[in-house]
Amino acid sequence: MGKKSIDEQVALVMHGAEFGDEQIKERMAQELRERLAEGRPLRVYCGYDPTSPDLHLGHTVTMRKLRLFQDLGHHVIFVIGTYTALIGDPSDKDKARPRLTLEQIEANAQTYVQQAFKILDPDRTEVRYNGEWLSKLTYKEIVELASLFTVQQFLERDNFAKRYKRGDPIWLHEFMYALMQGYDAVALRADVQIGATEQLFNLLAGRRIQEHFGQQPQICITYPILVGTDGKLRMSKSTGNYIGIDEPPEEMYGKVMSIPDEAMPNYFDLVTRWTPEEIERLKAGLADGSIHPRDAKMRLAWEIVASLHGEEAADAAEAHFRRVFQERNLPEQMPTWELSEPINVVDLIFAAGMARSKSEARRLVQQGAVRLDGERVSDIETTIEPKEAVLRVGKRRFLRLVPAS
């Protein structure tokens, strides 16, 4: 990326940013301009708690912004929250997270760096684990951090307020999360921290703690959540609406094509390498009807696969989609069923709710009403292997089969 002016850098970084407060957004944009005017590479970081072994497309929202900062010539730090994960970020939860052991966390953390380098430049990325500094804090130092905030400040947070009103438990260790994340900024001497919109409280806590330690407070930039393949809930492995960044290209392409049309702008803004101008042209074309939603979604699916697996893999995934779905006139949106092991076709039809009983499922197979990727299945002993395919029962019932990740 060629040399960019301060205004161009601010526009690129702030594209898609959402704070829930216009004044905070304007203040952060202004502070970013002032920090860029110092003419040095900024220290930019984002933290990722290894609460599961796999990263999904939702994690890449902030990773793509880290990569943008790298391409603009800044110093990027990828922080793996081995110690904050012991608490679990309560920002996006209306109940306490289940606690993980340090052994579980460290096992998950091993996969994060390799997956992150699908987006980040490994030669320009500093990887840190916040256990490096959080494990060394003394009880006296933790009390000092806690003295910078009031209980009322925490209870004003939306998720805590709802739990308090319902009488649900709010555990004392959950209050510690913002303190620990805030101290990360001090340990890293951060100029900029990026995160999800619901984490704004934690990021602002980092500013307060940095000021206490005599540091220049970090600029906080937050981005909205990526919705899952259902188009409604945030992308999450626990709800099953996720696209894993290590998934095979064909599976990834197919999952993107399954998202509802109305979710596309969210994906345009958050998980593509497109410029703001390209994104606005696509949105305008969809709005005035000059671009068909299917064509826009295919461009989106190709872009996501290409960014994670390369252009050749994206071309092959698109060709597979055209062959399996379009040329056989299959619907682009259909229920998805994960297969972790081979399964009998009759058992699958019944388990997926495509027949009211196993005897009905057997009759459908024997009558020639069942097809797998367009090929008729007539033997009730047929075994379906865990790979990407489309099962069709009758004329209108379709099921997209994908291997469990």
C-alpha positions as CSV (number, residue, x, y, z in Angstrom):
1,M,0.0,0.0,0.0
2,G,1.5,3.3,-1.1
3,K,2.2,6.2,1.2
4,K,-1.1,7.5,2.6
5,S,-1.9,10.9,4.0
6,I,-3.2,11.3,7.5
7,D,-6.7,11.9,6.3
8,E,-6.6,8.8,4.0
9,Q,-5.3,6.6,6.9
10,V,-8.0,7.9,9.2
11,A,-10.7,7.2,6.6
12,L,-9.5,3.7,6.0
13,V,-9.2,2.8,9.6
14,M,-12.5,4.3,10.7
15,H,-14.5,2.7,7.8
16,G,-17.0,0.5,9.4
17,A,-16.1,1.6,13.0
18,E,-19.0,1.9,15.4
19,F,-18.9,3.3,18.9
20,G,-22.6,3.7,19.8
21,D,-21.7,7.3,20.7
22,E,-20.9,9.9,17.9
23,Q,-18.9,12.1,20.3
24,I,-16.5,9.3,21.2
25,K,-16.1,8.5,17.5
26,E,-15.2,12.1,16.6
27,R,-12.8,12.3,19.6
28,M,-11.0,9.1,18.7
29,A,-10.7,10.1,15.0
30,Q,-9.2,13.5,16.1
31,E,-6.8,11.8,18.5
32,L,-5.8,9.4,15.8
33,R,-5.0,12.3,13.5
34,E,-2.9,13.9,16.2
35,R,-1.0,10.7,16.9
36,L,-0.3,10.1,13.2
37,A,1.0,13.6,12.9
38,E,3.9,12.6,15.2
39,G,5.3,10.9,12.1
40,R,6.2,7.5,13.7
41,P,4.8,4.0,13.4
42,L,2.0,3.6,15.9
43,R,1.9,0.6,18.3
44,V,-1.4,-1.1,17.5
45,Y,-2.8,-4.2,19.1
46,C,-5.9,-6.4,19.6
47,G,-6.3,-9.2,22.0
48,Y,-7.9,-12.6,21.4
49,D,-8.9,-14.9,24.2
50,P,-8.3,-18.6,23.3
51,T,-11.7,-19.8,24.6
52,S,-11.9,-22.4,21.7
53,P,-9.3,-23.9,19.4
54,D,-10.6,-22.4,16.2
55,L,-10.9,-18.9,14.9
56,H,-13.9,-18.0,12.7
57,L,-14.7,-15.2,10.3
58,G,-16.0,-13.0,13.1
59,H,-12.5,-12.9,14.6
60,T,-11.1,-11.6,11.3
61,V,-13.0,-8.3,11.5
62,T,-10.3,-6.9,13.8
63,M,-7.5,-8.9,12.2
64,R,-8.2,-7.3,8.9
65,K,-7.9,-3.9,10.5
66,L,-4.6,-5.0,12.1
67,R,-3.4,-6.0,8.6
68,L,-4.5,-2.6,7.3
69,F,-2.4,-0.9,10.0
70,Q,0.5,-3.2,8.9
71,D,0.1,-2.1,5.3
72,L,0.1,1.5,6.4
73,G,3.5,1.0,8.0
74,H,2.5,0.6,11.7
75,H,3.7,-1.8,14.3
76,V,1.1,-4.5,15.0
77,I,0.9,-6.7,18.2
78,F,-1.3,-9.8,18.2
79,V,-2.1,-10.5,21.8
80,I,-3.3,-13.9,22.9
81,G,-5.2,-13.5,26.2
82,T,-4.0,-16.6,28.1
83,Y,-4.7,-14.8,31.4
84,T,-7.8,-12.8,30.5
85,A,-9.3,-16.1,29.2
86,L,-9.1,-17.4,32.8
87,I,-11.9,-14.9,33.5
88,G,-13.7,-14.7,30.2
89,D,-14.9,-11.5,28.7
90,P,-18.4,-10.7,30.0
91,S,-18.9,-7.9,27.4
92,D,-21.1,-9.8,25.0
93,K,-22.8,-12.1,27.5
94,D,-25.9,-11.8,29.7
95,K,-24.7,-14.6,31.9
96,A,-21.3,-15.7,33.3
97,R,-19.0,-17.6,30.9
98,P,-18.0,-21.1,31.9
99,R,-14.4,-21.0,33.2
100,L,-11.6,-22.8,31.4
101,T,-8.5,-24.3,32.9
102,L,-5.1,-22.9,32.1
103,E,-4.3,-26.2,30.3
104,Q,-7.4,-25.8,28.1
105,I,-6.5,-22.2,27.3
106,E,-2.8,-23.0,26.4
107,A,-3.9,-25.9,24.1
108,N,-6.3,-23.5,22.3
109,A,-3.7,-20.8,22.1
110,Q,-1.3,-23.0,20.1
111,T,-3.6,-22.9,17.0
112,Y,-4.3,-19.2,17.1
113,V,-1.0,-17.8,15.7
114,Q,-1.0,-20.2,12.7
115,Q,-4.6,-19.3,11.8
116,A,-4.0,-15.6,12.3
117,F,-1.2,-15.6,9.8
118,K,-3.7,-16.3,7.1
119,I,-4.4,-12.6,7.4
120,L,-1.5,-11.0,9.2
121,D,2.0,-10.7,7.8
122,P,4.1,-13.0,10.0
123,D,7.2,-10.9,9.3
124,R,5.6,-7.8,10.7
125,T,3.6,-9.2,13.6
126,E,4.7,-9.2,17.2
127,V,2.9,-12.0,19.1
128,R,2.5,-11.7,22.8
129,Y,0.7,-13.6,25.6
130,N,-0.8,-11.5,28.3
131,G,0.2,-14.1,30.9
132,E,3.7,-12.6,30.5
133,W,2.8,-9.5,32.6
134,L,-0.6,-10.4,34.2
135,S,0.9,-13.4,36.0
136,K,3.5,-11.1,37.7
137,L,1.0,-8.6,39.2
138,T,1.1,-8.5,42.9
139,Y,-2.0,-8.3,45.1
140,K,-1.0,-4.7,46.0
141,E,-0.9,-3.8,42.3
142,I,-4.3,-5.4,41.6
143,V,-5.8,-3.4,44.5
144,E,-4.3,-0.3,43.0
145,L,-5.9,-1.0,39.6
146,A,-9.3,-1.8,41.3
147,S,-9.2,1.6,43.1
148,L,-9.4,3.4,39.8
149,F,-13.0,2.4,39.2
150,T,-16.3,2.3,41.1
151,V,-18.8,-0.5,41.3
152,Q,-21.4,1.8,39.9
153,Q,-19.4,2.3,36.7
154,F,-19.5,-1.5,36.1
155,L,-23.1,-1.9,36.9
156,E,-24.0,0.8,34.3
157,R,-22.8,-1.6,31.6
158,D,-25.8,-2.9,29.7
159,N,-25.1,-6.6,30.2
160,F,-24.4,-6.3,33.9
161,A,-27.4,-3.9,34.4
162,K,-29.7,-6.5,32.9
163,R,-28.4,-9.3,35.1
164,Y,-28.5,-7.1,38.2
165,K,-32.1,-6.2,37.4
166,R,-33.1,-9.9,36.9
167,G,-31.3,-10.8,40.1
168,D,-28.9,-13.1,38.2
169,P,-25.5,-13.6,39.8
170,I,-22.6,-11.2,38.8
171,W,-19.4,-12.8,39.9
172,L,-16.7,-10.6,41.4
173,H,-14.0,-12.0,39.1
174,E,-16.0,-10.7,36.1
175,F,-15.3,-7.1,37.2
176,M,-11.6,-8.0,37.0
177,Y,-11.7,-8.5,33.2
178,A,-11.7,-4.8,32.3
179,L,-8.8,-4.2,34.7
180,M,-6.7,-7.0,33.2
181,Q,-7.4,-6.0,29.6
182,G,-6.8,-2.4,30.6
183,Y,-3.4,-3.3,32.0
184,D,-2.5,-5.0,28.7
185,A,-2.4,-1.5,27.2
186,V,0.1,-0.3,29.9
187,A,2.4,-3.3,29.4
188,L,2.4,-2.8,25.6
189,R,2.6,1.0,25.7
190,A,-0.2,0.9,23.2
191,D,-1.0,3.9,20.9
192,V,-4.1,2.2,19.5
193,Q,-6.3,-0.7,20.6
194,I,-9.0,-2.2,18.4
195,G,-11.9,-4.4,19.4
196,A,-15.6,-5.1,19.1
197,T,-18.1,-2.4,19.8
198,E,-19.4,-4.1,23.0
199,Q,-15.8,-4.0,24.4
200,L,-15.6,-0.2,24.4
201,F,-15.8,-0.1,28.2
202,N,-12.8,-2.3,28.4
203,L,-10.8,-0.3,25.9
204,L,-11.7,3.0,27.7
205,A,-10.6,1.4,31.0
206,G,-7.2,0.9,29.3
207,R,-7.0,4.7,28.7
208,R,-7.8,5.4,32.4
209,I,-5.1,2.9,33.6
210,Q,-2.5,4.2,31.1
211,E,-3.1,7.8,32.4
212,H,-2.6,6.5,36.0
213,F,0.8,5.1,34.9
214,G,1.8,8.4,33.2
215,Q,1.3,7.1,29.7
216,Q,-0.4,8.8,26.8
217,P,-3.9,7.2,26.6
218,Q,-4.5,4.8,23.7
219,I,-6.9,5.6,20.9
220,C,-9.8,3.1,21.0
221,I,-11.4,2.0,17.7
222,T,-14.3,-0.5,17.8
223,Y,-16.2,-2.3,15.1
224,P,-19.6,-4.0,15.1
225,I,-20.0,-7.7,15.4
226,L,-20.3,-9.9,12.3
227,V,-23.6,-11.7,12.1
228,G,-23.6,-15.5,11.5
229,T,-24.8,-17.4,8.6
230,D,-28.4,-17.1,10.0
231,G,-28.1,-13.3,9.5
232,K,-29.4,-12.6,13.0
233,L,-27.2,-13.7,15.9
234,R,-23.5,-12.9,16.2
235,M,-21.2,-15.4,14.6
236,S,-20.3,-18.0,17.2
237,K,-19.2,-21.6,17.4
238,S,-21.6,-22.3,20.2
239,T,-24.7,-21.3,18.1
240,G,-23.3,-23.2,15.0
241,N,-23.7,-20.2,12.7
242,Y,-20.0,-19.7,12.1
243,I,-17.6,-20.0,9.2
244,G,-14.2,-21.3,10.4
245,I,-11.2,-19.7,8.8
246,D,-9.6,-23.1,8.4
247,E,-12.6,-24.7,6.7
248,P,-12.0,-26.1,3.1
249,P,-12.6,-23.5,0.3
250,E,-15.7,-25.2,-1.1
251,E,-17.3,-25.4,2.3
252,M,-16.5,-21.8,3.1
253,Y,-17.8,-20.6,-0.3
254,G,-21.0,-22.5,0.1
255,K,-21.6,-21.2,3.6
256,V,-21.1,-17.6,2.5
257,M,-23.7,-18.2,-0.3
258,S,-26.1,-19.4,2.3
259,I,-26.2,-16.1,4.3
260,P,-29.4,-14.0,3.8
261,D,-29.2,-11.2,1.3
262,E,-29.8,-8.6,4.0
263,A,-26.7,-9.7,5.9
264,M,-24.4,-8.9,2.9
265,P,-23.6,-5.3,3.7
266,N,-22.4,-6.3,7.2
267,Y,-19.9,-8.7,5.5
268,F,-18.9,-6.2,2.8
269,D,-17.9,-3.7,5.5
270,L,-16.2,-6.1,8.0
271,V,-14.6,-9.1,6.2
272,T,-13.4,-8.0,2.8
273,R,-10.3,-6.2,1.5
274,W,-12.4,-3.9,-0.7
275,T,-12.0,-0.2,-0.5
276,P,-14.8,2.0,1.0
277,E,-15.6,3.2,-2.6
278,E,-16.0,-0.4,-3.9
279,I,-18.3,-1.3,-1.1
280,E,-20.5,1.8,-1.6
281,R,-20.8,1.0,-5.3
282,L,-21.9,-2.5,-4.5
283,K,-24.4,-1.3,-2.0
284,A,-25.8,1.3,-4.4
285,G,-26.0,-1.4,-7.1
286,L,-28.0,-3.7,-4.9
287,A,-30.3,-0.8,-3.8
288,D,-31.1,0.3,-7.4
289,G,-31.4,-3.2,-8.8
290,S,-28.5,-2.9,-11.2
291,I,-26.6,-5.7,-9.4
292,H,-28.4,-9.0,-8.7
293,P,-28.1,-10.2,-5.0
294,R,-26.8,-13.6,-6.2
295,D,-24.0,-12.0,-8.2
296,A,-23.0,-9.7,-5.3
297,K,-23.0,-12.7,-3.0
298,M,-20.8,-14.7,-5.4
299,R,-18.3,-11.8,-5.5
300,L,-18.4,-11.8,-1.7
301,A,-17.9,-15.5,-1.4
302,W,-15.0,-15.4,-3.9
303,E,-13.3,-12.5,-2.0
304,I,-13.6,-14.2,1.4
305,V,-12.2,-17.6,0.1
306,A,-9.4,-15.8,-1.9
307,S,-8.3,-13.8,1.1
308,L,-7.9,-16.9,3.3
309,H,-7.0,-19.7,0.7
310,G,-5.7,-17.8,-2.4
311,E,-7.3,-16.9,-5.7
312,E,-6.8,-20.4,-7.3
313,A,-8.7,-22.0,-4.4
314,A,-11.5,-19.4,-4.8
315,D,-11.8,-20.0,-8.5
316,A,-12.1,-23.8,-7.8
317,A,-14.7,-23.2,-5.0
318,E,-16.8,-21.0,-7.4
319,A,-16.6,-23.6,-10.1
320,H,-17.8,-26.3,-7.6
321,F,-20.7,-24.1,-6.5
322,R,-21.8,-23.4,-10.1
323,R,-21.6,-27.1,-10.9
324,V,-23.4,-28.5,-7.8
325,F,-25.9,-25.7,-7.0
326,Q,-26.7,-23.5,-10.0
327,E,-26.5,-26.0,-12.9
328,R,-28.8,-28.4,-11.1
329,N,-31.2,-25.6,-10.1
330,L,-30.7,-26.0,-6.4
331,P,-31.7,-23.3,-3.9
332,E,-28.8,-21.2,-2.7
333,Q,-30.2,-21.1,0.8
334,M,-31.0,-24.4,2.6
335,P,-30.5,-26.0,6.0
336,T,-27.0,-27.2,6.8
337,W,-26.3,-30.6,8.5
338,E,-22.9,-31.4,9.9
339,L,-21.6,-35.0,9.5
340,S,-18.9,-36.2,11.9
341,E,-18.9,-39.8,10.7
342,P,-20.5,-41.9,7.9
343,I,-24.3,-42.4,8.3
344,N,-26.9,-44.5,6.7
345,V,-29.1,-42.6,4.2
346,V,-32.4,-43.6,5.9
347,D,-31.1,-42.6,9.3
348,L,-30.0,-39.3,8.0
349,I,-33.3,-38.5,6.3
350,F,-35.2,-39.3,9.5
351,A,-32.7,-37.5,11.8
352,A,-32.8,-34.3,9.7
353,G,-36.6,-34.3,9.8
354,M,-37.1,-34.9,6.1
355,A,-39.3,-37.8,6.8
356,R,-41.8,-38.5,9.7
357,S,-40.5,-42.0,10.3
358,K,-37.7,-44.3,9.2
359,S,-40.2,-46.5,7.3
360,E,-41.3,-43.4,5.3
361,A,-37.6,-42.6,4.7
362,R,-37.0,-46.1,3.4
363,R,-40.1,-45.8,1.0
364,L,-38.7,-42.5,-0.3
365,V,-35.4,-44.1,-1.1
366,Q,-37.0,-47.2,-2.7
367,Q,-39.3,-44.9,-4.8
368,G,-36.3,-43.0,-6.3
369,A,-37.2,-39.8,-4.5
370,V,-33.8,-39.3,-3.0
371,R,-30.8,-37.8,-4.7
372,L,-27.2,-37.0,-3.5
373,D,-25.5,-34.4,-5.6
374,G,-28.0,-35.1,-8.4
375,E,-27.4,-38.8,-8.4
376,R,-30.4,-41.1,-7.4
377,V,-30.0,-43.1,-4.2
378,S,-32.0,-46.3,-4.5
379,D,-30.4,-48.6,-2.0
380,I,-31.6,-48.2,1.6
381,E,-28.2,-49.5,2.8
382,T,-26.3,-46.6,1.2
383,T,-23.8,-44.8,3.5
384,I,-23.4,-41.1,3.3
385,E,-19.8,-40.0,3.9
386,P,-18.9,-36.7,5.8
387,K,-18.1,-34.5,2.8
388,E,-19.8,-31.5,1.2
389,A,-22.8,-32.5,-0.8
390,V,-26.5,-31.8,-1.3
391,L,-29.2,-34.3,-0.3
392,R,-32.5,-33.9,-2.0
393,V,-35.7,-35.6,-0.9
394,G,-38.7,-35.2,-3.1
395,K,-39.0,-32.0,-5.1
396,R,-38.7,-29.4,-2.4
397,R,-36.7,-30.7,0.5
398,F,-33.0,-30.0,0.4
399,L,-30.2,-30.4,2.9
400,R,-26.6,-29.1,2.6
401,L,-24.2,-31.7,4.1
402,V,-20.9,-30.5,5.4
403,P,-18.2,-32.3,7.3
404,A,-18.0,-31.4,11.0
405,S,-15.0,-29.2,11.7
